[in-house]
Amino acid sequence: MVEADAILESAAHFLKLGAKKMWMDYDEEADVLYVSFRRPQKATDSRMEGDLMYHYRGEELAGVTILQASQIGQCQ
């Protein structure tokens, strides 16, 4: 099942980040996926790389904002 493979692959990547808990929110209108590893994030710094915005609390990754989320994995 293709969906199961994608879910398992995603889970493996999040585990490599050291995430013990995670919250995800998708804004369909804006096509933005918000992934938080801490609630509340209380980010002290953010860095943008392409369609990804990494949010940090000190040196720790607190969350990721993914722009154009519905395009993930699609050929351009």
C-alpha positions as CSV (number, residue, x, y, z in Angstrom):
1,M,0.0,0.0,0.0
2,V,1.6,3.3,-1.2
3,E,0.1,5.3,1.7
4,A,1.5,3.0,4.3
5,D,5.0,3.2,2.8
6,A,4.8,7.0,2.8
7,I,3.7,7.1,6.4
8,L,6.4,4.8,7.6
9,E,9.1,6.7,5.7
10,S,7.8,10.0,7.2
11,A,7.8,8.4,10.7
12,A,11.4,7.3,10.3
13,H,12.5,10.8,9.4
14,F,10.7,12.4,12.4
15,L,12.2,9.8,14.7
16,K,15.7,10.7,13.4
17,L,15.0,14.3,14.5
18,G,14.5,13.0,18.1
19,A,10.8,13.9,18.2
20,K,9.0,12.3,21.1
21,K,5.7,14.2,20.5
22,M,4.5,16.0,17.5
23,W,1.5,18.1,16.4
24,M,0.5,18.7,12.9
25,D,-1.9,21.3,11.5
26,Y,-2.7,21.8,7.8
27,D,-4.2,25.0,6.4
28,E,-5.7,23.9,3.2
29,E,-6.5,27.4,1.9
30,A,-2.9,28.6,2.4
31,D,-1.5,25.1,1.6
32,V,0.8,25.2,4.6
33,L,1.6,22.4,7.0
34,Y,2.7,23.3,10.5
35,V,4.6,20.7,12.4
36,S,5.4,21.4,16.1
37,F,7.7,19.3,18.3
38,R,6.9,21.5,21.4
39,R,3.7,23.1,22.4
40,P,3.7,26.1,22.6
41,Q,6.7,26.5,20.3
42,K,7.9,29.7,21.8
43,A,10.5,29.9,19.0
44,T,13.4,32.3,19.5
45,D,14.8,32.0,16.0
46,S,13.5,30.9,12.5
47,R,15.4,30.0,9.4
48,M,14.0,29.8,5.9
49,E,15.3,27.3,3.3
50,G,13.2,27.1,0.2
51,D,9.7,26.1,1.2
52,L,10.7,25.2,4.7
53,M,10.9,27.4,7.7
54,Y,12.6,25.9,10.7
55,H,11.7,27.3,14.2
56,Y,14.2,27.0,17.0
57,R,13.9,27.5,20.8
58,G,17.6,28.1,21.6
59,E,19.5,25.4,19.7
60,E,16.5,22.9,19.8
61,L,14.2,22.5,16.8
62,A,10.7,23.4,18.0
63,G,8.9,23.1,14.7
64,V,8.8,23.3,10.9
65,T,6.4,25.2,8.6
66,I,6.1,23.7,5.1
67,L,4.9,26.0,2.4
68,Q,3.2,24.5,-0.7
69,A,2.7,21.3,1.4
70,S,0.4,19.6,-1.2
71,Q,3.2,19.7,-3.7
72,I,5.5,17.5,-1.5
73,G,6.7,14.6,-3.5
74,Q,5.2,15.7,-6.8
75,C,7.4,16.1,-9.8
76,Q,7.8,19.8,-10.8
